[in-house]
């Protein structure tokens, strides 16, 4: 398997993104439907996001979609997860404390994240046993190593993402099983959330990286900022499964490529991640990318289309050669992302 960063194309994509985000507004992550409301105590905000990000992985698998209509509104994937999280925070805030987390059971998680769909049927989370194990590990280690207070993770980091061998926020998080992903997707997602909500302001922005999820990986492969050999591209197109080592190699290259993109765009990687995540959900989607299906109102509303064309089309490899219009690579059984 060959994986390379195409820096020239990454710079071209970065220049286009830099222009596309001029009117883009980053999410403040304070919508009470999904997050702690504005003005919530910093400790509560930290507790909430630490728990929710720990479980934020692979909610829809294959044809089994995690989604439901609640009060007339459709919530899909992470939107549904955080909708139920905010409801739990409102009804039972003590659930997010270390003492409760240390005792969480599979049944607790399944009951919490299972919801009746108003269209009929029920939405159930995949792998509730794994999610419960991750939360128990979180609770036990918070109690043993951080006096049960998640703000101690923030304090011990001294405001740095990385400080050499250990001590930075990203490395401290590796204490917890949920945050041991080799490419640190969940760790950087949590860092983005809590910085945006004012829990911490990181003193080393040069160490920021995007949280590399499925959307960002798919966009990287399609645009060609990351290149793989023809055989690997064919495997991705056919949906053949990846081994964990192959997944890590690919996503590390994706993370490095987006560093080049962010530098060229002149953007904070956490802000750029907001744009890319929405772009992957609304424009460069799994099944109906804008370049093939046309610009939708949802894509245009977030700045993903301009004058009827995708804003990345001029630098996109897949726009030139539809062979590269691949889905995301197949690596399903994981809690990494």
N, C-alpha and C positions, 0 to 999 in steps of 0.2 A: 504493500500500500504506500503510495507516494502522496504527500500532502505538502503544498507550498503556499506561501503568501505572495500574491502578486501586488507588490507595492505600488507599481505604476497605476494599476486599475484602482487600488484602494485610494490613492490620492485623487483620482478622477471622481470616484464615488463621493469622497469627502467634500470635494468642491461643490458638487451638486446638492449634497445634504446641507452644507453651510448656507446655500441660498434658499433651500426649501424651508428651513426652520425659522426664517426671519419673523414670521407671524405666529409661530408655534408657541403655545403656552404649556409649560410643564405642569404635570398634575401635582397639586399640593398635598394629595393623599389625606384629605380631611373630610371627604364626603362621608357623613355618618351612616350611610347605607352600607359602607364597606370598612370603615376605619374608625378609630377613636375620634370623637368630635373635636372641633377646634377648641383649644383651651384645656384639653384633658391634661392631667399631670404627666410630666416627662416619664416617670417610672411606669405608669400605666401604658403609655405609648410604647415604651421599650418592651414591656412584658408582652403586649399584644402582638407586635410585629415579630418578636423572637419566636413566639409560638406558631403564628400563622405561616411564616416563611419556612419554618422547620417542616411543615406538612405540605408545602406548596410544590407538588411534583406530580406529573403524569396523571391528571384527573380524567382525561378522556383517552381511551385506548381502542384503536381500531374503530369499529362501528359502534362501540359502546360509548356514547357521549354523556358526559356529566353535565346535565343542564335541566332546568325546570322553569316553568312560568309560576311566579309568585306575585299575587296581587296584580295580575294582568301584565307583568313585566318579565321578559325572558332574561334569565341569568345563565351564562355558559362558562364552564371551566373555572378559572380563577375567580371570575366575577361571582359565581355561586359560592365558592369556598369562602371568600371574604364577606359576602353578604351574610352567610350563616355565622361567620366569626364575629361580625359586628353585633348581630342579634344576641349571640352568647355573651358578649362583653356587656351589653346593656342589661340582660336578664340575670347574669351570674358572673360578675367580674372576678370573684374569687377563684373561678376555674383557671385563670391564667397565672395564679400564684404557684410557686415551686412545690408547696406541700401537696396541692391537689394534683399537679402534673405528675408527681412521683408515683401516684396511685391510679393513674388513668388506665382503663381497660379497653380491650377491643370493642366491647359492647358500648362503652361510653362514646367512643369515636363514631361507631356506626350509627348510633341513635342520634347523635348531634348532627352528623353530616348527611343523613338520609332525609329527604324532603319529598312531599307529595307534589307532583306536577299537575297544575290545574288543567292541562290538556289530557290528563289521564296517565296512569302509571306512577312510578316512583323513581327518583334519582338517588342512586347509592354510590358512595365513594369506592374506588378500587382500593385494594390492600389496606383495610382498616387496621389489621393486626400490625402492619409495618408502621403506620402512622402512630398507633398507640405506643409502640416500642420506642419510637423517636421522642415522643413527648415524655415518657417515663424517664428515659435517659437524660433528657433536658432537666426535668425536675430534680432527679437524684443528684446530678452534678452541680446544679445551682445551689442546692442545700449544702453539699459537702465542700465545694471549692469557692463559692462566692457568697456565703452566708445567706443564701436564698434570695438574694437581691440582684436582678439582672443589670441594674445600674452599676454594679461593681465591675462588670465586664467593660463598660464604657470608661469608668474611672481608671481601671488598670491599663487601658490602652493609651492613656494620656493624650487622647485626641489624634492618634496616628493609626493609619491602616496597617502599616508595616514598620517594624523597627529592628531589622536584622533577623536574627535567628528566631526570636519570639518576643512577645509582649505587645505587638500591634493588634488592633481589633480583629483583623482577618485570622491571625494565628491563634489568638485567644479563643475564637469561635470553634476552632478545630478540636477543642476539648469535647464538644458535643457531637455525637454520631451524625446528627442531621446535617452538620456543617463540615463534614469531612470529604466532600466532593473534591477530587484532585484539581478541577478547573474552577472551583470556588464560586459556582453560580449562586447558590443560596446566600453565601456570605456577602457577596457584593450586592445582591438584591436587598438584603437586610440593611447594609450600610447606606444604600440609596434611600430607602424608606426613612430611616431614623435621622439622616442628615436633613432631608427635606422637611421633616416635622420638627426640627430644631432640638432634637435630643443631643446632638453632637455636631461640631463643625470640624471636619478632618483637616489637619495641619499639613498633610502631604498629598495634595491633589494629584501630583505626578504619579502616585501609586494607584490611582483609580483605574478600574477596568469595567467594561460592561459585563453584566451577568449573562453568560452565554446560554440562552435557552433554545428551544426548537425553532422559534421564529427567526432569531438572529442567525442561526446556523443555516437555515434554508435560504435566507437572503444572501448570505455570504457565498454559498455555492452557486446560486443563480447569477449573481452579479459578477462572479469570477474573481472577487478579491481573495478568495481561497481556491486553489486549483488542486484537483486530485487526478490520478491517472484514469485512463479510459475505462479500465476494468472496474475500478472503484465507483466511478460515475454510473456505470451500467448496473452495478449492485444496488446503488441507491435508487435508481429508476425502477428496478424490479422489486424493491422492498425487502431485499435479503438482509438478515440480521447482522449487526455489527458486534464484535467482541468488545468488552470493556476497554481494552488497551487501544483499540482502533478508535473508539469514541473519544477517548482522552486526547489522542494525537490530533484528531480532527478539530475538536473544540479548542485546544490550546492554540492551534493555528488561527482559528476564527477570532479568538480573543486578541491575538497579536495583530491581526489584520485590522480589527476595529480600532486599535490604538493609532494606527496610521491614519485611518479615516477621521477619527476625532481630532487629531493634530492638524490635518489639512482643513477640516471644517471649522477649526477654532472653537470647538465645543467641549464642555465638561462631559466626560463619558457617561455620567449618570443622566444628564439631560438628553444626550443623544440616544441613550437607551430607551427613554420614553417614546421618542419619535420612531425608532426602529421597531419597538414592540407593537405600537399601533399600526405601523406600516405593514408588519407581518400579519396582523389580525384583519386588517381592512383592505389592504391593497395587494401585497404579494402573498396571497393566501395559499393554503395547501392545494386546493383544487381549482380555484378560479382567479389566477393572478390578473391584475388589471391589463397587462400587455396582451393577454389572450381573450379575456372576457369583456374588456372595456372598463372605463373608469366608472365606479359606482359613486353615488352621493356620499356614502360613508368614507370612501377613500378620499374624495375631493375635500370633504369637510375637515380632514386633519392635515391637509397640505400634501397629500401623496400624489395628486394629479395636477397638472397645469396645462391649460389649453388642450384638454382631452387626451393627454398622454401621461404616462408614469414619469414622475420627476427624475427617476434614475435611468430612464431608457437610454440616454446618450452614452452612458458608461457601462451598461449592463451586458454581460456576456450572453445571457439567455435571450436578450432582445435581438442579438445578432444571429444566434444559433440556438434553435429550440431544443437541441439535444441537452442543453444545460437547464432546461425548465423542469428540474427534478423536484420531487417532494422532499421532505426531511428524511434523514437517514434513520434506519430502523434500529432503535435501541430502546426497547420498551420497559423491560423489567429492571427498574432503577428507582432510587429515591433521590438521585442527584439533581434532577431537573424535570 
